[in-house]
Amino acid sequence: MKKIAIPVNGENISAHFGHAPAFNLYTVDNEEIKNEEEIENPGHQPGLLPKLLNEAGADLVISSGMGQKAIAIFAKNNIDVICGAKGNARKAVEEFLHGKLAKSDNNCSHGEEGHHHNGSAHHH
């Protein structure tokens, strides 16, 4: 059995992982969704959601995107991350179960690159 967590806004995947109103938790067995429950987001605090979803038994998070720090925290909690998903949350789980959604470490950062240099001159 596997548990898959998805940040949701209604039935759809929330575009903002940490600010999603809730998370759907899908219990999966033999490539089939056996149970679906909703967990309310207790609020956006660094490190809180990976711990919460780990305690809920999640093995995998499917999201539209999240930062590299969040991905690293999930990894420490033994939770894999798949990014780039959009649309209906349940459909995304079904796509994952049928091999149409793949794990990738490269498509999770949303524009984090390029923020390291602000072009200002250094004054000594």
N, C-alpha and C positions, 0 to 999 in steps of 0.2 A: 504494500500500500504506500501511496505517495500523497503528500499534501501540497497543493499549489496555491499560493497566495497572489492576489491581483488587486492593486489599488483601484477602487471604482468610484465613479460619480454616477449613481443610478445603476443602469445595466452596463454602462460603457467603461472602458479603461480610462482612468484619470490621467490627464496629461502631466500632472504634478504629483509625483510619488508621495512625498512627505506631507503634502497638503490635501491629499485625497480625503473625502469625508469618511470613507470606510474601506475595508478590505474584504473581498470575497475569498473564502478558503474552500477549495475544492478537494474532497477526498477522492482519490483515483485508485482503481484496482483493475488489473487486466485491461488497460487501455479504455476504461469506462468510468465516467463520473458517477460515484456512488452517493455522494453527499455534498451539499453546498450550504455554507453558513456565512454570515456576515459578522465582521468584527468592527466596531466603531473605532475610528482613529482617536487615540487619547490625546493627541497634540503633537506638534512637530518639535522634537528635541533630538539632538544628535545621539545616535546609538539606541534610542528607545524602540523604534519600530523593528529593527533586526531582533532584539531581545524578545519583544512581544510576539513576533511571528514565529520565532524559534520555540517559545513556550507553547504556542498553539500547535506546534508540530510541523510547521512548513518545511519542505525540502527544497522548494523552488519558488522564486518570485518571477512573475511575468509582468513587465512594465513597459511604458512607452519610452522611458528614459530615466536615468538617475546619474548622479555624480560618481566619480571613481572612489571617493572616500566611503560612500554608502555601500558600494559594491564590495569594497575591502572588508567592511564591518559585517556584511552578510556572509562573506567567505569565512570569516572567523567564527561565525555561528553555524557553519556547515550548511549554508543555504546558497544554492546556485541562483544565478540571475540571468534572465533573458530580456533583452530590451528591443525596442522597435515595434512592439505590438500596438495596434490601434483598434478601435471599434468595440464590438460586443465582447465582454469578458469571457463568458461561457464559450463563445465561438473560438476565442484565442486558445483556451484550454484544449478544445477538441482539435484545433489545428496542431497544437504541440503533440498531442497523443497520436496524431496521424503523420508525424514527421515533417510538418510544413512550417514549423517554427523552430529554429535552431539556436543553440547557445552561441553567443558571440561576445567577446570581451571588447570588441571595437566599436560597437554602435550604441554604447550607453551614454557617453559623454555628450551632453547637449551644449556645444559651444564653449566648453571650458578652455579649449586651446585658444591662444591669442590673448588671454587676459593677463599674461605674465608681464608684458611690457606695456607701459602706458605712454611711452614716448617722451616723458618728461626728462629734462636734463638733470644730472646729478650735481648738486652743489657741495663743495667740500669746505 
